[in-house]
Amino acid sequence: MADLQLGPTEYELGSGIRLTQTYAHLMAHFMMAYTPAPPGKHHSAPWSAAGGGLAFDIHVQLQVPPTTFVSHTLDPQFIAWWITALLRLRLGPAFCVPVMGEQSFENAKIRHDEAKYCLIETEQRFLILDPKARRTATELDLAWVGNHWLASSRLFYEQGPFGRLFVAADQACFA
């Protein structure tokens, strides 16, 4: 999670799901090429850097073990989004999840050639809906999420209108 800090260095939310302090920098620099790339090859020189780009400093990592999916029959992306959405509900919508991967950042440092990540929330039009939103999750905040994530996920699935409203409210900051 980018633009979020943890009060404790790590926190167990239940069912093996953990939030930990970490560091990763996601970057995307814009480049210009001036000739079409041949099929299956890269664009040939010359290249020029274009101003701007995207960058995120990630300080919090959410780890959802495979056993969680089996024991609760929840999709892994849903679990990650749901916990993030509950944190945004509790703290205010001031942080994002730029990437999701199959391994921790610590493991990616060791086996970087096998690291796989997909982009999730990299929108540059991030509305600050609450200027007083907190950017540090305290132990009390994390306990609240830990106490409510599983039961509230059932409500999300069983009550269609509630689920749709919650998605709309959570995603409103990405307008």
C-alpha positions in Angstrom: 0.0 0.0 0.0 1.4 3.4 -1.0 0.9 6.5 1.2 0.1 4.4 4.2 2.3 3.6 7.3 1.7 1.0 10.0 1.9 1.9 13.7 3.2 -1.6 14.6 5.8 -3.3 12.4 3.4 -6.1 11.6 -0.2 -7.1 12.4 -2.1 -10.4 12.1 -5.7 -9.9 10.9 -6.7 -13.5 11.3 -6.7 -16.5 9.0 -3.0 -16.0 8.4 -3.5 -12.6 6.8 -0.8 -10.2 7.8 0.1 -6.5 7.2 3.8 -5.8 7.5 6.0 -2.8 7.0 8.1 -3.0 3.9 9.6 -0.9 1.1 9.3 -1.1 -2.6 9.4 1.6 -5.3 7.2 1.1 -8.3 8.3 3.4 -11.2 7.3 3.9 -14.8 9.2 6.4 -16.9 7.8 7.6 -20.2 10.0 7.2 -23.2 9.5 8.2 -26.9 10.6 6.0 -29.8 10.4 7.3 -33.4 10.2 4.2 -35.6 7.8 1.3 -35.4 9.1 -1.8 -33.6 9.5 -5.0 -35.8 7.2 -7.8 -34.7 8.5 -9.3 -31.4 11.3 -6.8 -31.0 11.8 -3.5 -29.2 11.8 -0.1 -30.7 15.2 0.8 -32.2 17.1 4.0 -31.1 16.9 6.9 -30.9 14.8 7.1 -27.8 14.0 10.2 -25.8 12.8 10.6 -22.2 9.4 12.3 -21.9 8.6 14.4 -18.9 6.7 12.8 -16.1 6.0 9.2 -15.3 4.5 7.3 -12.4 6.1 6.4 -9.1 4.8 4.9 -5.8 6.7 4.3 -2.6 5.1 1.2 -1.0 5.5 1.0 2.8 2.8 -1.6 3.7 2.4 -5.1 2.4 -0.7 -7.3 2.8 0.0 -11.0 2.7 -2.8 -13.4 2.1 -1.7 -17.1 2.4 -3.2 -19.7 -0.1 -4.9 -21.4 2.9 -7.1 -18.4 3.4 -8.7 -18.9 0.0 -9.6 -22.5 0.7 -10.9 -22.0 4.2 -13.1 -19.1 3.3 -13.8 -19.7 -0.4 -13.0 -16.1 -1.1 -11.1 -14.9 -4.2 -7.6 -13.6 -3.3 -8.0 -10.3 -5.1 -11.3 -9.8 -3.3 -9.7 -10.4 0.1 -6.9 -7.9 -0.7 -9.4 -5.3 -2.0 -11.8 -5.9 0.9 -9.2 -5.4 3.6 -7.9 -2.3 1.8 -11.4 -0.9 1.4 -12.1 -1.4 5.1 -8.9 0.3 6.0 -9.9 3.2 3.7 -13.3 3.3 5.5 -11.6 3.4 8.9 -8.8 5.9 8.1 -10.1 7.8 5.1 -9.4 7.3 1.4 -5.8 8.6 1.2 -3.8 5.6 0.1 -3.8 3.1 -2.8 -2.6 -0.4 -3.7 -0.5 0.1 -6.9 0.5 -3.6 -7.3 -0.5 -7.1 -6.4 1.9 -10.0 -6.6 2.4 -13.7 -6.1 5.3 -13.2 -3.7 6.5 -10.9 -0.9 8.9 -8.0 -1.7 11.5 -9.7 0.4 11.3 -12.9 -1.7 11.3 -10.7 -4.9 14.7 -9.2 -3.8 16.1 -12.7 -3.8 14.3 -14.2 -6.8 13.7 -11.0 -8.8 13.7 -12.9 -12.1 10.7 -14.9 -11.0 8.7 -11.9 -9.4 5.3 -11.4 -10.9 3.2 -8.3 -10.2 0.1 -6.8 -11.8 -0.9 -3.2 -11.6 -4.0 -2.4 -9.6 -4.5 1.2 -8.5 -2.2 3.4 -10.4 -4.6 6.2 -11.4 -3.1 9.6 -11.3 -6.4 11.3 -10.7 -6.7 10.5 -7.0 -9.3 12.7 -5.3 -8.6 13.7 -1.7 -12.1 13.2 -0.4 -11.1 13.7 3.2 -8.3 16.2 3.9 -8.1 14.8 7.5 -7.7 11.2 6.4 -5.0 9.5 8.4 -2.0 7.9 6.7 -0.9 5.8 9.7 -2.9 2.7 10.7 -2.7 2.2 14.5 -3.0 -1.1 16.3 -6.6 -0.1 17.2 -7.4 0.5 13.5 -5.9 -2.8 12.5 -7.8 -4.6 15.3 -11.0 -3.1 14.0 -10.3 -4.5 10.5 -9.3 -7.8 11.9 -12.5 -8.1 13.9 -14.8 -7.2 11.0 -13.3 -8.2 7.6 -14.6 -11.8 7.5 -18.2 -11.1 8.7 -18.5 -8.0 6.6 -17.3 -9.9 3.5 -20.3 -12.2 3.9 -22.6 -9.1 4.1 -20.9 -7.9 0.9 -21.7 -11.1 -1.0 -25.2 -11.8 0.5 -26.6 -8.2 0.2 -26.1 -7.2 -3.5 -27.1 -3.5 -3.0 -24.8 -3.1 -0.1 -21.9 -4.6 -2.0 -22.5 -2.3 -5.0 -22.7 0.8 -2.8 -19.5 -0.2 -0.9 -17.6 -0.6 -4.2 -18.9 2.7 -5.5 -18.0 4.5 -2.3 -14.5 2.9 -2.1 -13.6 3.7 -5.7 -14.9 7.3 -5.7 -11.5 8.5 -4.8 -10.2 7.3 -8.3 -12.3 9.7 -10.4 
